[in-house]
Amino acid sequence: MKNMFFALTLLYTSLVSAQYWQQAVDYTIAVELDHETAQYEGTQSVVYTNNSPETLHKVFFHQYFNAFKPGSEMAIRLKNAGDKNGRFNVDIDSLSPKQQGFLKVSGLTQDGAKTTVVDSETILEVSLAKALAPGESTTFKMSFEGQVPDVIRRAGKNSKEGIAFSMAQWYPKMAEYDYEGWNADPYTGREFHGVWGDFDVKITLDKDFTVAASGYLQNADDIGRGYSDRKKAKSKKGKITWHYIAPNVHDFTWAADTDYIHDTYPGPNDVSLHFFYKNNPDIIENWKKLQPITTKLMEYFNEKIGPYPYKQYSVVHGGDGGMEYAMLTLITGNRKFGSLVGVTAHELAHSWFQHILATNETKHEWMDEGFTSFISTLAENEVLEENKEFPLAGSYRGYYG
């Protein structure tokens, strides 16, 4: 069995190895969120290293939240496209000003020099003040402001289950440059692609909120023990800054709510598992039972695929559906126990088949979804002792259908 998984992983790696190089980007971000208006302001410094063999004269940033406003390319596509995505069950053109999302960048410089930008809704095209040769690095600095839309497929505010903020794809995100060129397609779908790097992120918001995020919290003592002792927290005008470091990832996601329960549970290989979920009596028992099972799932994946490379993983109640992000997942939490385990198993498996291998799921969603569905189905069968003769039968039925 183990040799089979090794062979599959080798095949998978060979399929993506034609990229030849990996660009690198390190982010330093400071953002402040006004929970009453759902608007936020921030600054961002991006150190970008060109590891390609080509001189770059432009770079591109994603501005995902601009898709969630009337007249956007996504809004038009959802109404008129022959292959429109049925999971976006919303009429974006009907969103009120307070329900819409946006992201605006200003004052963008390259090594202190002004740049020329073209804002194309969800893509920002930046003409460089100085060309970036192979092996060179450059620093971009910018300010940005945004508004969190109502929850539209995973990201947004005020989910149906009462989660205040699910902050996925919320910052100006560097587009990937690979052997096919710039991956700067407009955002009309629901999957993503990113550049490897280190994130240093400071999030400031009202002190009544608990934050769950990618990376390792750096200032737990400032915030209060167990994330709950707000009276002793060092605050300014009723706000607290949460400081995170996320090393060697290609995304940064966070969620915030005033009513989170936060549990930790020991995972394999000294990994700390974190669980954030709504203080709802109807779901607490299921979320408690989920925790030892998550450890067993990670043990299974470690054995069959390879060790999880970080020291923390979080299962976070937020958004809608389920979606993998760096070092965490956002999932809906008001589920039957079997469904809660199933979605956790699937999203945890994505930590290997996407977030470690970093495939382009925007173009090739079948790659990470295929391997993830395969391994998570087998993991559930073993961990839950389902003892099915052929655990993958459901996948075959779906394919036939």
C-alpha positions as CSV (number, residue, x, y, z in Angstrom):
1,M,0.0,0.0,0.0
2,K,2.8,2.4,1.0
3,N,4.7,1.7,-2.2
4,M,1.5,2.4,-4.2
5,F,1.1,5.9,-2.6
6,F,4.8,6.6,-3.2
7,A,4.4,5.8,-6.8
8,L,1.3,8.0,-7.1
9,T,3.1,10.8,-5.4
10,L,6.0,10.5,-7.7
11,L,3.7,10.5,-10.7
12,Y,1.9,13.5,-9.4
13,T,5.2,15.4,-8.8
14,S,6.4,14.6,-12.3
15,L,3.3,16.0,-13.8
16,V,4.0,19.4,-12.2
17,S,7.8,19.4,-12.3
18,A,7.7,21.0,-15.8
19,Q,7.4,24.3,-14.0
20,Y,11.2,24.3,-13.8
21,W,11.4,27.1,-11.2
22,Q,9.5,28.6,-8.3
23,Q,9.2,32.3,-7.8
24,A,9.4,33.6,-4.2
25,V,7.5,36.3,-2.4
26,D,7.6,37.5,1.2
27,Y,4.8,39.6,2.6
28,T,4.7,42.0,5.5
29,I,1.1,43.1,6.0
30,A,-0.6,45.2,8.6
31,V,-4.4,45.5,8.4
32,E,-7.1,47.0,10.6
33,L,-10.8,45.9,10.3
34,D,-13.8,48.0,11.3
35,H,-16.3,45.3,12.3
36,E,-19.2,47.7,12.1
37,T,-18.7,48.8,8.5
38,A,-16.8,45.6,7.4
39,Q,-14.2,47.8,5.8
40,Y,-10.5,47.4,6.3
41,E,-7.3,49.4,5.6
42,G,-3.8,48.1,5.4
43,T,-0.2,48.4,4.2
44,Q,1.8,45.7,2.5
45,S,5.4,45.3,1.7
46,V,6.2,42.5,-0.8
47,V,9.8,41.3,-1.5
48,Y,9.6,39.5,-4.8
49,T,12.4,37.3,-6.2
50,N,12.6,36.4,-9.8
51,N,13.9,32.8,-10.0
52,S,12.9,32.4,-13.6
53,P,15.4,32.6,-16.5
54,E,13.5,35.6,-18.0
55,T,13.7,39.3,-17.3
56,L,10.3,40.6,-16.1
57,H,9.0,44.0,-17.1
58,K,5.6,43.6,-15.4
59,V,4.0,41.9,-12.4
60,F,0.4,41.2,-11.6
61,F,-1.6,41.1,-8.4
62,H,-5.0,39.5,-7.7
63,Q,-7.8,41.6,-6.2
64,Y,-10.3,38.9,-5.6
65,F,-12.9,40.9,-3.6
66,N,-13.6,43.1,-6.7
67,A,-15.5,40.2,-8.2
68,F,-18.2,40.6,-5.7
69,K,-19.9,43.8,-6.9
70,P,-22.6,44.5,-9.6
71,G,-21.4,44.5,-13.2
72,S,-18.2,42.5,-12.5
73,E,-17.0,39.9,-14.9
74,M,-18.0,37.3,-12.4
75,A,-21.5,38.7,-12.1
76,I,-21.9,38.7,-15.9
77,R,-20.5,35.2,-16.2
78,L,-22.8,33.8,-13.6
79,K,-25.8,35.0,-15.5
80,N,-24.7,34.3,-19.1
81,A,-21.9,31.7,-19.4
82,G,-22.6,28.3,-20.8
83,D,-20.5,26.7,-18.0
84,K,-21.6,28.9,-15.1
85,N,-20.7,27.7,-11.7
86,G,-23.8,26.6,-9.9
87,R,-22.2,26.7,-6.5
88,F,-22.3,30.5,-6.6
89,N,-25.9,30.7,-5.8
90,V,-26.2,34.4,-5.7
91,D,-27.2,37.3,-8.0
92,I,-24.1,39.6,-7.6
93,D,-25.9,42.4,-9.5
94,S,-28.5,42.5,-6.7
95,L,-26.0,43.2,-3.9
96,S,-26.5,46.4,-2.0
97,P,-23.6,48.7,-1.3
98,K,-23.1,47.2,2.1
99,Q,-23.3,43.6,0.8
100,Q,-20.7,44.2,-1.9
101,G,-17.0,43.6,-1.7
102,F,-14.0,45.6,-3.1
103,L,-10.3,45.9,-2.9
104,K,-8.4,49.0,-3.9
105,V,-4.6,49.5,-4.1
106,S,-2.9,52.9,-3.9
107,G,0.6,54.3,-3.8
108,L,2.3,51.3,-5.2
109,T,6.1,51.7,-5.5
110,Q,9.0,49.5,-6.5
111,D,12.1,50.1,-4.5
112,G,10.8,53.5,-3.7
113,A,10.1,54.5,-7.4
114,K,6.6,55.1,-8.7
115,T,5.0,52.4,-10.9
116,T,2.4,52.5,-13.6
117,V,-0.7,50.4,-12.8
118,V,-3.7,49.3,-14.8
119,D,-6.7,48.2,-12.7
120,S,-8.6,45.5,-14.5
121,E,-11.1,44.7,-11.7
122,T,-9.7,41.4,-10.2
123,I,-6.3,41.9,-11.7
124,L,-3.8,44.7,-11.1
125,E,-1.2,45.1,-13.8
126,V,2.0,46.8,-12.7
127,S,4.6,48.1,-15.2
128,L,7.9,48.0,-13.4
129,A,10.0,51.1,-12.8
130,K,13.0,48.9,-13.3
131,A,13.1,45.6,-15.1
132,L,13.7,42.6,-12.8
133,A,16.5,40.3,-14.1
134,P,16.8,36.6,-13.3
135,G,17.9,36.0,-9.8
136,E,17.2,39.6,-8.6
137,S,14.7,40.7,-5.9
138,T,12.7,43.8,-5.6
139,T,10.4,45.3,-3.0
140,F,6.9,46.6,-3.7
141,K,5.1,48.8,-1.1
142,M,1.5,49.7,-1.2
143,S,-1.6,50.8,0.7
144,F,-4.9,49.1,0.3
145,E,-8.5,49.3,1.4
146,G,-11.3,46.9,1.1
147,Q,-14.8,45.9,2.0
148,V,-15.8,42.4,3.1
149,P,-18.7,41.1,1.0
150,D,-21.5,39.0,2.4
151,V,-20.4,35.4,2.3
152,I,-20.3,34.3,-1.4
153,R,-18.7,30.9,-1.7
154,R,-16.5,30.7,1.4
155,A,-15.2,34.2,1.9
156,G,-17.2,37.1,3.4
157,K,-19.1,38.3,6.4
158,N,-22.2,37.1,8.3
159,S,-22.4,33.5,7.2
160,K,-25.7,31.6,7.5
161,E,-24.2,29.9,10.7
162,G,-23.4,33.3,12.3
163,I,-19.7,33.5,11.7
164,A,-18.8,37.2,11.5
165,F,-15.7,37.2,9.1
166,S,-14.2,34.6,6.9
167,M,-11.2,36.4,5.4
168,A,-9.9,34.3,2.4
169,Q,-8.2,36.0,-0.6
170,W,-8.6,39.4,1.1
171,Y,-5.2,41.0,0.3
172,P,-3.4,42.1,-2.9
173,K,-2.0,38.7,-3.8
174,M,1.0,38.3,-6.2
175,A,0.1,36.3,-9.2
176,E,2.2,33.2,-10.0
177,Y,4.7,33.3,-13.0
178,D,5.7,29.9,-14.3
179,Y,6.7,28.2,-17.6
180,E,3.3,29.2,-19.1
181,G,3.8,32.8,-18.2
182,W,1.7,34.9,-15.8
183,N,-1.3,33.2,-14.2
184,A,-3.4,36.4,-14.2
185,D,-6.8,35.2,-15.2
186,P,-9.7,37.2,-14.0
187,Y,-11.4,35.7,-11.0
188,T,-14.6,34.1,-12.1
189,G,-14.3,30.7,-10.4
190,R,-13.6,29.4,-7.0
191,E,-10.1,27.8,-6.9
192,F,-6.7,29.5,-6.5
193,H,-3.0,29.6,-7.3
194,G,-0.2,31.3,-5.4
195,V,3.5,32.0,-4.9
196,W,5.6,30.4,-2.1
197,G,6.9,32.7,0.6
198,D,6.9,33.8,4.2
199,F,4.0,35.9,5.7
200,D,4.3,38.4,8.6
201,V,0.8,39.6,9.2
202,K,-0.7,41.9,11.9
203,I,-4.4,42.0,12.2
204,T,-6.1,44.7,14.3
205,L,-9.7,44.6,15.2
206,D,-12.1,45.0,18.2
207,K,-10.9,43.2,21.3
208,D,-14.1,41.2,21.6
209,F,-13.2,39.1,18.6
210,T,-11.2,35.9,18.6
211,V,-9.0,35.3,15.5
212,A,-8.1,32.1,13.8
213,A,-5.4,32.3,11.2
214,S,-2.7,30.7,9.1
215,G,0.6,30.7,10.8
216,Y,1.9,30.9,14.4
217,L,0.5,33.5,16.8
218,Q,3.5,35.6,18.0
219,N,1.9,37.6,20.8
220,A,-0.4,35.3,22.8
221,D,0.6,37.0,26.1
222,D,-0.5,40.4,24.8
223,I,-3.9,39.0,23.8
224,G,-4.6,37.0,26.9
225,R,-4.2,33.5,28.0
226,G,-6.4,31.0,26.0
227,Y,-7.4,33.8,23.7
228,S,-10.2,34.6,26.2
229,D,-8.8,36.9,28.9
230,R,-9.6,40.2,27.1
231,K,-9.6,42.3,30.3
232,K,-5.8,41.8,30.7
233,A,-5.1,42.4,27.0
234,K,-3.0,45.3,25.9
235,S,-5.4,47.3,23.7
236,K,-5.8,50.6,22.1
237,K,-9.2,52.2,21.8
238,G,-10.8,48.8,22.4
239,K,-8.8,47.1,19.7
240,I,-6.2,44.3,19.7
241,T,-3.5,43.4,17.2
242,W,-2.9,39.7,16.5
243,H,0.5,39.0,15.0
244,Y,1.2,35.9,12.9
245,I,4.1,34.4,11.1
246,A,3.4,31.8,8.4
247,P,6.6,30.4,6.9
248,N,6.9,28.9,3.5
249,V,3.3,28.9,2.4
250,H,1.4,30.3,-0.6
251,D,-1.6,31.8,1.0
252,F,-2.7,33.5,4.3
253,T,-6.3,33.2,5.6
254,W,-8.1,34.2,8.8
255,A,-11.5,34.2,10.4
256,A,-12.9,36.2,13.3
257,D,-15.9,35.9,15.6
258,T,-17.0,37.1,19.0
259,D,-18.4,33.7,20.0
260,Y,-15.7,31.2,19.1
261,I,-14.7,28.4,21.3
262,H,-11.0,27.6,20.9
263,D,-9.7,24.2,21.7
264,T,-6.3,22.7,21.1
265,Y,-5.5,19.0,20.8
266,P,-2.2,17.2,20.4
267,G,-1.5,16.0,16.9
268,P,1.2,13.6,15.7
269,N,4.9,14.6,15.5
270,D,4.3,17.5,18.0
271,V,1.8,19.2,15.7
272,S,-0.7,21.4,17.6
273,L,-4.2,21.0,16.3
274,H,-6.5,24.0,16.8
275,F,-10.3,24.0,16.6
276,F,-12.4,27.2,16.4
277,Y,-16.1,26.8,16.4
278,K,-19.3,28.7,17.3
279,N,-20.5,28.4,20.9
280,N,-23.7,26.7,19.8
281,P,-24.9,23.9,22.2
282,D,-26.2,21.9,19.2
283,I,-22.7,21.4,17.7
284,I,-20.3,21.4,20.6
285,E,-20.4,17.7,21.2
286,N,-19.6,16.9,17.5
287,W,-16.7,19.4,17.5
288,K,-15.2,17.8,20.7
289,K,-15.5,14.3,19.2
290,L,-13.9,15.5,16.0
291,Q,-10.6,16.4,17.7
292,P,-9.1,12.9,18.4
293,I,-10.3,11.8,15.0
294,T,-8.4,14.6,13.3
295,T,-5.2,13.4,15.0
296,K,-5.8,9.9,13.6
297,L,-6.5,11.3,10.1
298,M,-3.2,13.2,10.2
299,E,-1.4,10.1,11.4
300,Y,-2.8,8.2,8.4
301,F,-1.7,10.9,5.9
302,N,1.7,11.1,7.5
303,E,2.2,7.4,7.0
304,K,0.8,7.1,3.5
305,I,2.0,10.3,1.9
306,G,4.7,11.9,4.1
307,P,5.0,14.1,7.2
308,Y,2.9,17.2,7.6
309,P,5.7,19.9,7.5
310,Y,4.3,22.5,9.8
311,K,3.7,22.5,13.6
312,Q,0.1,23.7,13.6
313,Y,-3.1,23.0,11.8
314,S,-6.5,24.6,12.4
315,V,-10.0,23.5,11.7
316,V,-12.1,26.7,11.6
317,H,-15.9,27.2,11.6
318,G,-16.5,29.8,8.9
319,G,-17.6,30.7,5.4
320,D,-19.7,28.0,3.7
321,G,-18.9,24.6,2.4
322,G,-15.2,23.7,2.9
323,M,-12.0,25.1,1.5
324,E,-8.4,24.4,2.1
325,Y,-6.0,27.2,3.0
326,A,-2.4,27.4,4.3
327,M,-2.2,25.6,7.7
328,L,-6.0,25.7,8.1
329,T,-9.4,25.0,6.6
330,L,-12.6,27.0,6.7
331,I,-15.7,24.7,7.0
332,T,-19.3,25.0,7.9
333,G,-19.9,23.6,11.3
334,N,-23.6,22.9,11.8
335,R,-23.3,19.4,10.3
336,K,-24.1,15.8,11.3
337,F,-21.0,14.2,12.8
338,G,-20.3,12.0,9.7
339,S,-20.3,15.0,7.5
340,L,-18.1,17.0,9.9
341,V,-15.5,14.2,9.8
342,G,-15.8,13.8,6.1
343,V,-15.2,17.5,5.2
344,T,-12.3,17.7,7.8
345,A,-10.7,14.6,6.3
346,H,-10.9,16.0,2.8
347,E,-9.7,19.5,3.6
348,L,-6.9,18.2,5.7
349,A,-5.7,16.0,2.9
350,H,-5.5,19.1,0.7
351,S,-2.6,20.2,3.0
352,W,-0.5,17.7,0.9
353,F,-2.3,17.7,-2.4
354,Q,-2.3,21.4,-3.2
355,H,-0.7,23.2,-0.3
356,I,2.6,21.2,-0.3
357,L,2.7,20.4,-4.0
358,A,1.2,23.8,-4.9
359,T,-0.5,22.7,-8.1
360,N,-2.4,25.3,-10.1
361,E,-5.9,24.4,-9.0
362,T,-7.3,27.3,-11.0
363,K,-6.4,25.5,-14.3
364,H,-6.1,21.9,-13.1
365,E,-8.6,21.4,-10.2
366,W,-8.8,17.7,-11.1
367,M,-5.3,17.1,-9.9
368,D,-5.5,18.1,-6.3
369,E,-9.2,17.2,-6.0
370,G,-8.6,13.7,-7.5
371,F,-5.7,12.8,-5.2
372,T,-7.4,14.4,-2.2
373,S,-10.7,12.5,-2.7
374,F,-8.8,9.3,-3.2
375,I,-6.7,9.4,0.0
376,S,-9.3,11.0,2.3
377,T,-11.8,8.3,1.4
378,L,-9.4,5.6,2.3
379,A,-8.4,7.4,5.5
380,E,-12.1,7.7,6.6
381,N,-12.6,4.0,5.9
382,E,-9.7,3.1,8.2
383,V,-10.0,5.7,10.9
384,L,-13.8,5.3,11.3
385,E,-13.5,1.5,11.0
386,E,-16.1,1.5,8.2
387,N,-14.6,-1.7,6.8
388,K,-16.0,-1.2,3.3
389,E,-14.9,-3.8,0.8
390,F,-14.4,-1.1,-1.9
391,P,-14.3,2.4,-0.2
392,L,-14.1,4.2,-3.6
393,A,-17.4,2.9,-4.9
394,G,-19.0,6.2,-4.4
395,S,-16.4,8.0,-6.5
396,Y,-17.0,5.5,-9.3
397,R,-20.8,6.1,-9.1
398,G,-20.2,9.8,-9.3
399,Y,-18.0,9.4,-12.4
400,Y,-20.5,7.2,-14.1
401,G,-23.2,9.7,-13.3
